[in-house]
Amino acid sequence: MQLKEKFQLIHKGTGLEKIGLWLLYFSVTLEIIIVIIDKSNYTNPLEGQLFRITFLLAAGKVLCTKYSLKEWAAMVLFGILGLISYKVTGRNEILRIVAFVAACKGTDVKKLLKYVFYLTTAGCLLLVFLSVTGIYGGLALETDFGRGYRQVRYCLGLGHPNALHCMFMMLVLLWLYLYHEKVEWYGYLVLLGMNYGLYLLTDSNTGMLITACGIIGGAIMYFLKRLKEKKWPYVAGALLLLACVGFSVMAADAGLARPDEAETADQRKFDNPLVQAAEEHLNGRIIDLHYGSIRREGTTATWSMFSRPENQNYFDMGIVRIFYWYGVIPGSICILLLLALLRQLYKEKDGMGLVMVSVLAVYTVVEAHLVSVYIGRNYILFLMGMYGSSMLGLNGAREEYLWKAYRLLGKMERI
């Protein structure tokens, strides 16, 4: 017991750092509230001001935390990247992400993620309750969802059927990340049943398939416990990420087989057979990049090193949006950081972290849920906050030893 208390003292730090911890929790709470408001039918007129407050709270946590010189140097470099992005595009997301990830230093991030899970779940259930009772929010939408015919699909107060299934997917992935080692075999069957039941309401193919992959991945990590200790699954995850990026670049750069004859939608066929085959199953997501706007927003013709102020369009393909919104240099750094995260997940033997990153990489090819101004709904950023210093090699030897000892103690306690 004494040893545990000593490691907890190391982890929690001084009274100043405890104040910083409260600031971080306030920041995350506000981020989640903003996410829930965004999912509702209400338009938040104070969203920009609230984001500034969350940034200041996270920055306050940074000022209350001890960092090594290497960590300060990394923060300055990433901060400069964020300032350049803000100066060129007017977007402050990179600055906010840098502050948030740095603020996670010295924090029990898994405990923070539990708080995020329960708060987000409560917020989503509140929206569902309000819509079902008719108090506020739409219950369903009836329109043509890009499939050539009208449908009635349920959104249960979350604005769009895809958004409803997406939030379910994210909460399932987060719950599995936190608790998959304690789930009995039938728990995975229950989750699959819930996923299919929701699919009957939303008819969201992508959300249903990615959620199913996440559940099956969690089950594999549960039943084949030694798999998370092997290197090849993490290498496969890295290759999958690179394949997703490669396909997204091809889609953004695809040319038409007969551009002079492509006057109607039926005549618009891509010269790349892989892109054309994917387009036939993606409800116009790729063709929208090329014909959804006058400037063909999102195609490689609109990319630049640090993007442009006019690059403000919204479209579904998330990885493409990273390079379009923020530029080739920030986008490339983002991919490198994800590869570094996968490497660190292997070192930590974090199998469910691998599952989360892998399935969300595939999801982000066709949906842009994670590529937005909302930090509170991107759980990969929390993983980066948890492993950031280690994955970049910024921890000192003594600090790394103490942190590993603390984690080992936590594992022994669970046993």
BELGI-V623848 format. One record per pair of residues at least 12 apart in sequence whose ideal C-beta (glycine too) atoms are under 8 Angstrom apart, sorted by sequence separation. I is the first residue (numbers start at 1). J is the second residue. D is the distance in whole Angstrom. If there is no record, write none. Layout:
i=I j=J d=D
i=I j=J d=D
//
This chain:
i=82 j=94 d=4
i=83 j=95 d=7
i=140 j=152 d=6
i=141 j=153 d=6
i=196 j=208 d=7
i=256 j=268 d=6
i=257 j=269 d=5
i=322 j=334 d=6
i=342 j=354 d=7
i=345 j=357 d=7
i=34 j=47 d=6
i=62 j=75 d=8
i=81 j=94 d=6
i=82 j=95 d=4
i=140 j=153 d=6
i=141 j=154 d=8
i=195 j=208 d=6
i=256 j=269 d=7
i=257 j=270 d=7
i=311 j=324 d=6
i=390 j=403 d=8
i=140 j=154 d=5
i=141 j=155 d=6
i=256 j=270 d=6
i=257 j=271 d=4
i=297 j=311 d=7
i=311 j=325 d=6
i=82 j=97 d=8
i=139 j=154 d=7
i=140 j=155 d=6
i=176 j=191 d=8
i=255 j=270 d=7
i=256 j=271 d=7
i=295 j=310 d=8
i=298 j=313 d=7
i=342 j=357 d=6
i=34 j=50 d=6
i=78 j=94 d=8
i=79 j=95 d=7
i=82 j=98 d=5
i=139 j=155 d=7
i=145 j=161 d=8
i=195 j=211 d=5
i=254 j=270 d=5
i=255 j=271 d=5
i=270 j=286 d=7
i=297 j=313 d=4
i=341 j=357 d=7
i=34 j=51 d=7
i=81 j=98 d=8
i=138 j=155 d=6
i=139 j=156 d=7
i=195 j=212 d=6
i=254 j=271 d=7
i=255 j=272 d=8
i=298 j=315 d=5
i=307 j=324 d=7
i=139 j=157 d=7
i=254 j=272 d=5
i=297 j=315 d=7
i=307 j=325 d=6
i=79 j=98 d=6
i=137 j=156 d=8
i=138 j=157 d=7
i=141 j=160 d=7
i=172 j=191 d=6
i=268 j=287 d=6
i=298 j=317 d=7
i=307 j=326 d=5
i=338 j=357 d=7
i=30 j=50 d=6
i=34 j=54 d=8
i=78 j=98 d=5
i=137 j=157 d=3
i=141 j=161 d=7
i=192 j=212 d=6
i=195 j=215 d=7
i=293 j=313 d=6
i=303 j=323 d=5
i=306 j=326 d=7
i=307 j=327 d=4
i=360 j=380 d=6
i=136 j=157 d=7
i=137 j=158 d=8
i=138 j=159 d=8
i=254 j=275 d=5
i=292 j=313 d=8
i=303 j=324 d=6
i=306 j=327 d=4
i=250 j=272 d=6
i=265 j=287 d=7
i=268 j=290 d=8
i=298 j=320 d=5
i=302 j=324 d=6
i=305 j=327 d=5
i=30 j=53 d=6
i=31 j=54 d=5
i=75 j=98 d=7
i=172 j=195 d=7
i=192 j=215 d=6
i=268 j=291 d=7
i=292 j=315 d=7
i=298 j=321 d=7
i=304 j=327 d=6
i=305 j=328 d=5
i=306 j=329 d=6
i=307 j=330 d=8
i=338 j=361 d=8
i=356 j=379 d=7
i=357 j=380 d=6
i=30 j=54 d=5
i=131 j=155 d=8
i=132 j=156 d=7
i=191 j=215 d=5
i=250 j=274 d=7
i=251 j=275 d=5
i=303 j=327 d=7
i=304 j=328 d=7
i=305 j=329 d=5
i=306 j=330 d=7
i=356 j=380 d=7
i=131 j=156 d=5
i=132 j=157 d=8
i=250 j=275 d=6
i=303 j=328 d=6
i=27 j=53 d=8
i=131 j=157 d=3
i=168 j=194 d=8
i=289 j=315 d=6
i=298 j=324 d=5
i=357 j=383 d=7
i=27 j=54 d=5
i=30 j=57 d=7
i=75 j=102 d=5
i=130 j=157 d=6
i=168 j=195 d=7
i=188 j=215 d=6
i=247 j=274 d=7
i=251 j=278 d=7
i=288 j=315 d=6
i=297 j=324 d=7
i=356 j=383 d=7
i=27 j=55 d=8
i=128 j=156 d=5
i=129 j=157 d=8
i=188 j=216 d=8
i=247 j=275 d=8
i=288 j=316 d=7
i=289 j=317 d=7
i=127 j=156 d=7
i=128 j=157 d=5
i=27 j=57 d=4
i=127 j=157 d=4
i=128 j=158 d=8
i=168 j=198 d=6
i=188 j=218 d=7
i=285 j=315 d=7
i=353 j=383 d=6
i=26 j=57 d=5
i=27 j=58 d=5
i=71 j=102 d=8
i=127 j=158 d=6
i=188 j=219 d=4
i=247 j=278 d=7
i=285 j=316 d=5
i=286 j=317 d=7
i=289 j=320 d=7
i=254 j=286 d=7
i=285 j=317 d=6
i=24 j=57 d=7
i=165 j=198 d=6
i=23 j=57 d=5
i=24 j=58 d=7
i=27 j=61 d=7
i=71 j=105 d=7
i=124 j=158 d=7
i=164 j=198 d=7
i=165 j=199 d=7
i=185 j=219 d=8
i=188 j=222 d=8
i=256 j=290 d=8
i=23 j=58 d=7
i=67 j=102 d=8
i=183 j=218 d=8
i=251 j=286 d=5
i=254 j=290 d=7
i=23 j=60 d=4
i=24 j=61 d=4
i=55 j=92 d=7
i=62 j=99 d=6
i=65 j=102 d=8
i=164 j=201 d=8
i=165 j=202 d=4
i=185 j=222 d=8
i=252 j=289 d=6
i=23 j=61 d=5
i=58 j=96 d=7
i=65 j=103 d=7
i=67 j=105 d=7
i=164 j=202 d=5
i=166 j=204 d=8
i=169 j=207 d=5
i=173 j=211 d=8
i=176 j=214 d=7
i=180 j=218 d=5
i=185 j=223 d=8
i=251 j=289 d=7
i=345 j=383 d=8
i=165 j=204 d=4
i=168 j=207 d=7
i=172 j=211 d=6
i=176 j=215 d=7
i=183 j=222 d=7
i=341 j=380 d=7
i=348 j=387 d=7
i=20 j=60 d=7
i=21 j=61 d=7
i=55 j=95 d=7
i=59 j=99 d=5
i=62 j=102 d=5
i=65 j=105 d=5
i=66 j=106 d=7
i=161 j=201 d=7
i=162 j=202 d=7
i=164 j=204 d=8
i=20 j=61 d=4
i=23 j=64 d=7
i=51 j=92 d=7
i=55 j=96 d=5
i=58 j=99 d=4
i=62 j=103 d=5
i=65 j=106 d=5
i=161 j=202 d=4
i=166 j=207 d=5
i=169 j=210 d=6
i=173 j=214 d=5
i=180 j=221 d=6
i=181 j=222 d=7
i=20 j=62 d=8
i=54 j=96 d=7
i=58 j=100 d=5
i=61 j=103 d=4
i=161 j=203 d=6
i=162 j=204 d=5
i=165 j=207 d=3
i=169 j=211 d=4
i=172 j=214 d=6
i=176 j=218 d=4
i=180 j=222 d=6
i=338 j=380 d=8
i=341 j=383 d=6
i=345 j=387 d=7
i=348 j=390 d=8
i=20 j=63 d=7
i=124 j=167 d=6
i=161 j=204 d=5
i=165 j=208 d=6
i=168 j=211 d=7
i=172 j=215 d=7
i=341 j=384 d=6
i=344 j=387 d=4
i=347 j=390 d=7
i=20 j=64 d=3
i=55 j=99 d=6
i=58 j=102 d=8
i=59 j=103 d=8
i=162 j=206 d=7
i=19 j=64 d=6
i=20 j=65 d=5
i=51 j=96 d=7
i=58 j=103 d=4
i=156 j=201 d=7
i=162 j=207 d=6
i=169 j=214 d=7
i=318 j=363 d=8
i=319 j=364 d=5
i=165 j=211 d=7
i=252 j=298 d=6
i=253 j=299 d=7
i=318 j=364 d=4
i=319 j=365 d=6
i=325 j=371 d=7
i=341 j=387 d=6
i=344 j=390 d=6
i=17 j=64 d=6
i=120 j=167 d=8
i=124 j=171 d=7
i=154 j=201 d=4
i=155 j=202 d=8
i=252 j=299 d=5
i=253 j=300 d=4
i=318 j=365 d=7
i=321 j=368 d=5
i=337 j=384 d=7
i=344 j=391 d=4
i=16 j=64 d=5
i=17 j=65 d=6
i=153 j=201 d=7
i=154 j=202 d=6
i=252 j=300 d=5
i=317 j=365 d=7
i=318 j=366 d=8
i=343 j=391 d=7
i=17 j=66 d=7
i=153 j=202 d=6
i=317 j=366 d=6
i=318 j=367 d=6
i=322 j=371 d=6
i=120 j=170 d=8
i=121 j=171 d=6
i=153 j=203 d=5
i=316 j=366 d=6
i=318 j=368 d=4
i=321 j=371 d=5
i=341 j=391 d=6
i=120 j=171 d=6
i=153 j=204 d=8
i=249 j=300 d=7
i=252 j=303 d=7
i=316 j=367 d=6
i=317 j=368 d=7
i=318 j=369 d=7
i=340 j=391 d=5
i=13 j=65 d=8
i=151 j=203 d=7
i=316 j=368 d=6
i=318 j=370 d=6
i=319 j=371 d=8
i=340 j=392 d=7
i=13 j=66 d=7
i=315 j=368 d=7
i=318 j=371 d=4
i=117 j=171 d=7
i=120 j=174 d=8
i=314 j=368 d=7
i=337 j=391 d=8
i=117 j=174 d=5
i=116 j=174 d=7
i=117 j=175 d=6
i=145 j=203 d=8
i=113 j=174 d=6
i=117 j=178 d=6
i=113 j=177 d=7
i=114 j=178 d=6
i=113 j=178 d=6
i=252 j=317 d=8
i=251 j=317 d=7
i=110 j=178 d=7
i=252 j=320 d=5
i=248 j=317 d=6
i=251 j=320 d=7
i=248 j=319 d=4
i=249 j=320 d=8
i=252 j=323 d=7
i=248 j=320 d=5
i=252 j=324 d=8
i=27 j=100 d=7
i=245 j=319 d=6
i=249 j=323 d=8
i=244 j=319 d=6
i=27 j=103 d=7
i=24 j=103 d=5
i=23 j=103 d=8
i=24 j=104 d=7
i=285 j=366 d=6
i=20 j=103 d=8
i=24 j=107 d=6
i=28 j=112 d=7
i=32 j=116 d=6
i=36 j=120 d=7
i=39 j=123 d=8
i=282 j=366 d=6
i=21 j=106 d=8
i=35 j=120 d=7
i=39 j=124 d=7
i=20 j=106 d=8
i=21 j=107 d=6
i=25 j=112 d=7
i=28 j=115 d=7
i=32 j=119 d=5
i=36 j=123 d=4
i=40 j=127 d=6
i=24 j=112 d=7
i=28 j=116 d=6
i=32 j=120 d=6
i=35 j=123 d=7
i=36 j=124 d=7
i=39 j=127 d=6
i=17 j=106 d=6
i=25 j=115 d=7
i=29 j=119 d=7
i=33 j=123 d=7
i=36 j=126 d=7
i=245 j=335 d=6
i=32 j=123 d=7
i=36 j=127 d=7
i=13 j=106 d=6
i=242 j=335 d=8
i=12 j=106 d=8
i=241 j=335 d=7
i=11 j=106 d=7
i=41 j=136 d=7
i=40 j=136 d=7
i=41 j=137 d=5
i=11 j=108 d=7
i=40 j=137 d=6
i=41 j=138 d=6
i=241 j=338 d=6
i=242 j=339 d=8
i=241 j=339 d=7
i=238 j=339 d=6
i=241 j=342 d=7
i=238 j=342 d=5
i=237 j=342 d=5
i=238 j=343 d=8
i=234 j=342 d=6
i=237 j=345 d=8
i=234 j=343 d=7
i=234 j=345 d=6
i=234 j=346 d=4
i=231 j=346 d=6
i=41 j=157 d=8
i=241 j=357 d=7
i=40 j=157 d=7
i=237 j=354 d=5
i=241 j=358 d=7
i=244 j=361 d=5
i=248 j=365 d=6
i=39 j=157 d=8
i=40 j=158 d=8
i=41 j=159 d=7
i=233 j=351 d=7
i=240 j=358 d=6
i=244 j=362 d=6
i=247 j=365 d=6
i=39 j=158 d=5
i=40 j=159 d=7
i=39 j=159 d=6
i=229 j=349 d=5
i=234 j=354 d=6
i=237 j=357 d=6
i=241 j=361 d=5
i=244 j=364 d=7
i=228 j=349 d=5
i=233 j=354 d=6
i=237 j=358 d=5
i=240 j=361 d=6
i=244 j=365 d=5
i=228 j=350 d=7
i=240 j=362 d=7
i=228 j=351 d=3
i=39 j=163 d=6
i=227 j=351 d=7
i=228 j=352 d=8
i=237 j=361 d=8
i=228 j=354 d=7
i=39 j=167 d=7
i=221 j=351 d=4
i=221 j=352 d=6
i=221 j=354 d=8
i=218 j=352 d=6
i=221 j=355 d=6
i=217 j=352 d=8
i=220 j=355 d=8
i=147 j=283 d=6
i=146 j=283 d=4
i=218 j=355 d=6
i=145 j=283 d=7
i=146 j=284 d=5
i=217 j=355 d=4
i=214 j=355 d=6
i=217 j=358 d=7
i=214 j=356 d=7
i=217 j=359 d=6
i=214 j=359 d=5
i=213 j=359 d=5
i=210 j=359 d=5
i=213 j=362 d=7
i=210 j=360 d=8
i=210 j=362 d=6
i=210 j=363 d=5
i=206 j=363 d=7
i=206 j=366 d=6
i=206 j=367 d=6
i=180 j=352 d=5
i=177 j=352 d=5
i=176 j=352 d=6
i=177 j=353 d=7
i=176 j=355 d=8
i=177 j=356 d=6
i=176 j=356 d=8
i=173 j=355 d=8
i=173 j=356 d=5
i=173 j=359 d=7
i=173 j=360 d=7
i=169 j=363 d=8
i=170 j=369 d=7
i=166 j=367 d=7
i=177 j=379 d=7
i=166 j=369 d=5
i=162 j=367 d=7
i=174 j=379 d=6
i=173 j=379 d=7
i=170 j=377 d=6
i=170 j=379 d=7
i=167 j=377 d=8
i=91 j=307 d=8
i=89 j=306 d=7
i=88 j=306 d=4
i=89 j=307 d=5
i=88 j=307 d=6
i=89 j=308 d=7
i=90 j=309 d=6
i=88 j=308 d=7
i=89 j=309 d=6
i=85 j=306 d=6
i=88 j=309 d=7
i=84 j=306 d=6
i=85 j=307 d=7
i=89 j=311 d=7
i=94 j=326 d=7
i=93 j=326 d=8
i=181 j=414 d=8
i=91 j=325 d=7
i=91 j=326 d=7
i=89 j=325 d=7
i=94 j=330 d=6
i=89 j=326 d=7
i=89 j=327 d=8
i=88 j=327 d=8
i=85 j=326 d=6
i=85 j=327 d=7
i=85 j=330 d=6
i=81 j=329 d=8
i=81 j=330 d=6
i=81 j=333 d=7
i=120 j=376 d=8
i=120 j=377 d=8
i=116 j=376 d=7
i=116 j=379 d=8
i=113 j=379 d=7
i=116 j=382 d=7
i=113 j=382 d=6
i=112 j=382 d=7
i=109 j=382 d=6
i=109 j=383 d=8
i=100 j=375 d=6
i=109 j=385 d=6
i=110 j=386 d=7
i=109 j=386 d=4
i=97 j=375 d=6
i=104 j=382 d=7
i=107 j=385 d=7
i=96 j=375 d=6
i=93 j=373 d=6
i=101 j=381 d=6
i=104 j=384 d=8
i=105 j=385 d=8
i=100 j=381 d=6
i=104 j=385 d=3
i=103 j=385 d=7
i=104 j=386 d=6
i=101 j=384 d=5
i=102 j=385 d=8
i=105 j=388 d=7
i=97 j=381 d=6
i=101 j=385 d=5
i=104 j=388 d=7
i=105 j=389 d=6
i=100 j=385 d=7
i=102 j=388 d=7
i=101 j=388 d=5
i=71 j=389 d=6
i=74 j=392 d=6
i=74 j=394 d=6
i=54 j=375 d=7
i=68 j=389 d=8
i=51 j=373 d=7
i=70 j=393 d=8
i=71 j=394 d=5
i=70 j=394 d=4
i=47 j=373 d=8
i=68 j=394 d=6
i=68 j=395 d=7
i=68 j=396 d=6
i=68 j=399 d=7
i=38 j=374 d=6
i=35 j=374 d=5
i=34 j=374 d=7
i=35 j=376 d=5
i=34 j=376 d=7
i=35 j=377 d=5
i=31 j=374 d=7
i=31 j=375 d=5
i=32 j=376 d=5
i=31 j=376 d=3
i=28 j=376 d=6
i=10 j=402 d=6
i=7 j=402 d=7
i=11 j=406 d=6
i=10 j=406 d=7
i=7 j=405 d=7
i=8 j=406 d=8
i=7 j=406 d=4
i=7 j=409 d=6
i=4 j=409 d=6
i=3 j=409 d=7
i=4 j=413 d=7
//
